Amino acid sequence: MEHQDHRVPVTLLTGFLGAGKTTLLNHLIRDPEAGRIAVVMNEFGDVGLDHDLIEEATEETVLMQSGCLCCTIRGDLARTMASLMARKKRGELAFDRVVIETTGIADPGPILHTMVVDDLIAPHYRMDGVVTLADAATGPSTLDAQFEAVSQIAMADLIVFTKTDLVAPYDLERFEKRVVGINASARRVRANHGRVQTGTLFGLSAMRASVTTDDVLEWLGTPTPQPDPLAGLSGFGQAKSAPAALSMSGAASPAPHDHRIGSASIDVAEPIPGSVFDFWLDTLIALKGPDILRIKGIVHVEGLQWPFVFHGVQHIFDAPVPLKTWSGSDTTSRVVVIARDIDKGDLKASLETLRMKPQEANWSDTLAPAGA
């Protein structure tokens, strides 16, 4: 029997200050299609979910205060998640998934690390995706002022544009182009007065046993063409892809922090020798690990029956998932890297080594340390 992953999926909800995270959560717990949700939320008492709404929606929905979810309290997050699971196993609570809502200035990286490596969390929970809310009204100024906001965009699986009705279409288009310039592989939707279709928020990560080929391609930013069932429904259609920000007059201009984020991707048609892939990844992490925001991909390795899906943040990686549902004879590997303070040319040069054979690779010339 094929192994099934019974861990509880976790969605990390992040985004700009005032972007509408709590509004979205209130709609979410009211929606019966969302299932039973345990909510871990920061700063409860200052800005939180509606108590009466929680009781009316479902008594299994849990709200816990855990303070600012950042690297200084990762132990508190682990204890909170462990407590939830213990109560679930005792039959005191029943929930199908967890949503963690962070502060508007939180770096998602430490939380993602905790979810993968903490012994109290990893056996029972799996990351289902990072959802970042981007306020169309104040977004440009927030990205200018807060590099953390740029990082939140760069690390997102899904970007939800909020308050789009408050800005002119031209300004919204410019903002969307800017966001795409930071993270072109993330899915993008527009909220309708703080509401998005529930199914849009879940099943974002390809790091799950039931993942399909189409899921992986969409996760990597290369979805298979298909009709949009939501086309024509205001607020719920997929935001159209847009080119990277332009520097010409009248188009989006370079911003203080955006240029610090670089991304590169590669398609390799033939299976990659295992030694080449391992050396590439080890070298990249050793030299630039702290600045790697995300690495994700599907890789066909010589001698393996199935390709595998992998994902990492800095030097921390989820367990690779074999894609046993891979269809056809296509052996193309696809890898995407999003990093900060790394020249895009260096990223591309590093990825190009994946095309080499072991005897051809010149590892010493790949991503040399700064000043070398």
N, C-alpha and C positions, 0 to 999 in steps of 0.2 A: 504494500500500500504506500502511495506517495506521501511523503512527510507533509503535514499541515502545520502552519504557523498559527498557534492559538493565542499568541500575545495580543494584548489590547492595543489598538492603534491610538497614537497620540498626535494631535495637531498642535503646532506651535503658532499662536496668533500674535503677530507683532505689527509694528507700524508706527507712523509718526504720532507725536503728541496731538490729541484732539482729532485724529483721523476717523474715529468712529468704531473702535474695537468693541467697546461695551455695547453700543447700539446693535452691532452685528450679532453679538452674543445673545442679547435679549431676543432678537428675531429667531436665532438658531434654537434656543431652548423652547421656544413656543411652537416650533415646527415639528409635528409628529413624525415626519419622514427622517428627521435627524437621529432618531433612536434615543437611548438613554445616555446622557452625557454627564461625566464628572468634570467640573470646572475648577481649575487651580488658577486663582486670580490674585494679582498683587494689589496692594493699597486698598484693601476692602475697608469700607467705612468712609473713605473720601470720595471715591467714584466706583460704584459697584453695580451688580445686577439687582433688579427689582425683587425684593424678598417675596412679595405676594405672588409675583409671576412664577418664581421658582416653585413655590408650593402648589400653584395651580397647574403648572406644566407637568411635573412628575416628581413624586417624592423621592425618586432615586437620584435626581440631579443634586450634586453636592457642590458646595462652594467652600473653599478653604483659603485662608489668607496665608501667604507665604513670603510676604515682603517683596522687595525688588529682586526679580529673578535674574541674577547676574552671578559672576564667578565667586563672589564673596559668600554666597549662601547656597552653593550647590549641595551641601550636606543637608540643608533644610528641605530642598526640593526632593532629594532622594528619600528622606524620612516621610515627607508628605505622600509621595507616590507609593512607598512601601505600606504606609498606613491605609491608604485607599484599597490596595490589593488585599491586605489582611482582612479588612472589613467585608470586602466582596466575597472572599473565601468562607468567611463565617456566616454569610447570608444576611448580613446587616445592610448591605448595599447591593444594588444591581445596576451596572452600567456597561455600555457597549464600547465606549470610547472616552478619551480624555482630551479636553482642550485646555492648553496652558496659555494664559494671556499675560504678556510681559509689559513692562513699562515702555513708554515711548522712546526711551534712550537706551534700551537694553541691546547688547550685542548678542545675537542668537548663538554664536559659536560655542561659548561655555555650556549653554543648555544642551545643545546637540551633543557635545562631548559627554556630558553626564548621562544622557539617555543611552549612549552606546556602551560606556565602560563601567558604569556604577553597578556593583553586584546586587544592589537592592532593586534596580530598575530593569536592567537589560534582559533578565530571564522572563520578565512578565509584560514588558511593554516594547513596542516598536514605533519608530517615527513614521508617521503617515504623510508628513509634509509640513513645510513652512509657508504660512499665509501671511503676506505683508500688505497692510492697508496703506495706500498712498493718497493723501488729501490733495485733490486737484486745486483747491483754492489757495492753500498755503504751501503746497509741495515744493515749488521752485525755491522759495526762500528757505525752507527747511533743509533741502539738499545743499544749499549754499552754506548754511550755518553749521550743520551737524553731519560730520562724517559717519556717525553711527547710523544715520538714516540712509546714507548711501550703501552702507554694508547690509542693512536690512533688505534693501532692494536686490543687492547682488546675491544674497543667499536664499532668495525666495523661490519656491516651487510655483506659487500662484501670487500674482499681484492684483489686488482689488482696488480699483480707482473709486474713491468716494467723493461726494460733494461735487460731482461733475456738472450738476445743474446750476452751480454758482459761478461758473466761468464761461467765457465766450468760447465757441467751438474752435477758433484759431488758437487760443491759449491752451485749450485742452489738448489739441493735436501736438503742439510744441512740447507740452509736458510729457505726453505719452512717448514721443520720439526720444526725449531725453532719458526716460526710464528704460526704453528698449536699448539705448546705447550702453546702459549699465548692465543689463541682464536680458539678453535677447532670447534665451532658452526658456524662460518662465512663461507659463500660461498667463493670460491677462483677461480680466473681465471688469465691467463697470457695475457698481452697486446702484440699486434703485432705492434712494432714500434709506440707505443703510442695509438694504436687504439684497442677498444674492441667492440664487438657487442652491439649496442645501447640497445636492450631489456635487456641485462644483468644488466644494471645499475639501472633499474627502477623496481618498484613493489617489493622491498626488504622486507619491513615491513609487518607483519601480522596484524598490527593495522589499519585495514580498513574494511569497511562494506562488501565489495565484496570478502573477503578472503575465500579461500577454505581449505579443510582439508589438501591437499597436500602442499599448501602454508605454513600452520602453521608448519607442520612437517619439511619442509625444513628450515624454519626460526629457528627452534629449533635445527637444526643440525642432524635431523633424517629423511632425505628425503626418500620417497618411491622409490624402485628400478624402473628404467625406462631407455630405451635406450637413449644414448646421441646423439641428432641429429647433433651435431657439431663434433663428433668423427672423427678424421682423418684430420680435417681442422686445419692447423698449427696456433697456437696462440690463438684459440678460445675455445678449449675444457676445461672442468672443471678440475682444477688441482686435481690430485688424493689425497685422504686422506692419511695422513702420521702420524705415531705415534709421541708421544711427544718426545722432545729433549732427547737424551741419554747422559749419563755421561761417558760412556766407551771410551777408547782411539780409535780415528778414527771416532767417531761420534760427533754430536753437543754437546758442553760442556756448563755447566751452565754459564750464563752471569750476569754482575753486577746488572741489573734491572729486568730481566725476572722473577726471583724467587719472586719478590714482587707481581706478579699477580697470583692469584689462581682462579680456577673455579671448580664448582661441579654441578652435576645434579642429579635428582631423578625421577623415574617413580613410581607412586602410582596407583595400579590397581583399587582400590575401590574408590567411591566418598568420598571426604574429608569433614568432618563436617565444616560448616562455621565458627564456633567459633575457631576451631583449625587453619584453614588457616589465619584468621584475627589476632589471637594472635601470630602466627609464624611471619607473615609479620611485625606487629607492633613492636615485640621484636627485630627482626633483624635490622629494620630501626632505632629504638631508640638507640641501642647499637653500631651499625656499619655503620649507614647511610652515613657519609661522605666518607667512603671507598668502598661503593658499586658502581662499575662502571656500571653494568647493571644487572637487573633481568628481566627475560622473561619466559613466560610459557603458557600452556593451562591447565585449572583447571576445574575439574568436582566437583561441590559442591553439597552435599546432599540436595535434595528438589528442585533443579533448573532444568528446562526443558532442557537447553542447557549448554554446557561448555562455558567458556569465556577465551579470550586471554588477557593477561596483560603484561605490559612492564613498567619498571621504571629505572631511573638514579638517584643514591643516594636516596633522599627522595621524588623525584618528579615523579609522575606516569601519564601516559596517561589514558584517560577514558577507562575502560575495554570494550572489544568488544565481544558481544555474538556470538558464532559460530553456527548460525542457519542452516548451511549447513552440520553440522557434520553427518557423515554417519555411519551406523552400530550400534552395541551395545557396542562397546569398551568404557569403562569409565576410561581409564588410563589418569591420570594427569601427565604432564611433566613440570618440572621447572628447569631452568638453572640460576646459579648465577655466575657472574664474579666480583671479588673484588681485592683490593690491600691491602697488609700488613695485611691480615687475614689468619691464618693457614688453610690449606685445610681441615685438620681434623675437625676443628671447623665448617667450612662451611658444611661439610657432616653431622656432628652431628646435626646442626641446621635443615637441610633438613629432617633428619630422623624423626623429631617430626611431620612431616606431615602424617606419618603413624599411629600416635597415636589417641586414642579416648580421648575426653575431660577429662575424669576421670583419664587417665593414664599419661597425659602430666606433666612433671616436668620442668616448664618454667625456674626456677631459675638456672638450670644447663646448659641452652642452651646459648652458646656464651657469657659467663661471661665477663665483662669488663676486660681489661688488668690489671694485678696486683691483681685481685680478688682472 
